[in-house]
Amino acid sequence: MDDSFLFDDLLLAFWLLVFSWVFLTSAQAIIRDHCHRVNLKNKFKSGGMENEKLLRRTDK
């Protein structure tokens, strides 16, 4: 068995692991930010102008 094929497979597995970890980490941050905005909108749904300013500030 050729060692270069084993090394290539291990290298591919490593990069797939790294890319999937980066993807899941960024998706987790996006979902957390979205849920935070939805919770704020639900919390201040009946609020006035001050609550709108707070929501706009957190949307950045």
C-alpha positions as CSV (number, residue, x, y, z in Angstrom):
1,M,0.0,0.0,0.0
2,D,1.3,3.4,-0.9
3,D,1.8,5.8,2.0
4,S,1.0,8.9,0.0
5,F,-2.6,7.7,-0.5
6,L,-3.0,7.3,3.2
7,F,-1.4,10.7,3.8
8,D,-3.7,12.3,1.2
9,D,-6.8,10.7,2.9
10,L,-5.7,11.9,6.3
11,L,-5.0,15.4,5.0
12,L,-8.5,15.5,3.3
13,A,-10.1,14.3,6.5
14,F,-8.3,17.0,8.5
15,W,-9.4,19.8,6.1
16,L,-13.0,18.6,6.0
17,L,-13.0,18.6,9.8
18,V,-11.6,22.2,9.9
19,F,-14.0,23.5,7.3
20,S,-17.0,21.9,9.0
21,W,-15.9,23.3,12.4
22,V,-15.6,26.8,10.9
23,F,-19.0,26.5,9.2
24,L,-20.8,25.3,12.3
25,T,-19.2,28.0,14.4
26,S,-20.2,30.7,12.1
27,A,-23.7,29.3,11.8
28,Q,-24.0,29.1,15.5
29,A,-23.1,32.8,15.8
30,I,-25.6,33.8,13.1
31,I,-28.4,31.8,14.7
32,R,-27.6,33.2,18.2
33,D,-27.7,36.8,16.8
34,H,-31.0,36.1,15.0
35,C,-32.6,34.6,18.1
36,H,-31.4,37.6,20.2
37,R,-33.0,40.1,17.7
38,V,-36.3,38.1,17.6
39,N,-36.4,37.9,21.4
40,L,-35.8,41.7,21.6
41,K,-38.6,42.4,19.1
42,N,-41.0,40.1,21.0
43,K,-40.0,41.7,24.3
44,F,-40.5,45.3,23.0
45,K,-43.4,44.6,20.6
46,S,-45.7,47.1,22.2
47,G,-43.0,49.6,23.0
48,G,-42.6,53.1,21.8
49,M,-39.9,55.1,20.0
50,E,-37.3,54.3,22.6
51,N,-37.7,50.6,22.0
52,E,-37.3,51.1,18.2
53,K,-34.0,52.9,18.8
54,L,-32.8,50.0,20.9
55,L,-33.8,47.5,18.2
56,R,-32.0,49.5,15.5
57,R,-28.9,49.7,17.6
58,T,-28.8,45.9,18.1
59,D,-29.4,45.2,14.3
60,K,-25.9,46.5,13.4
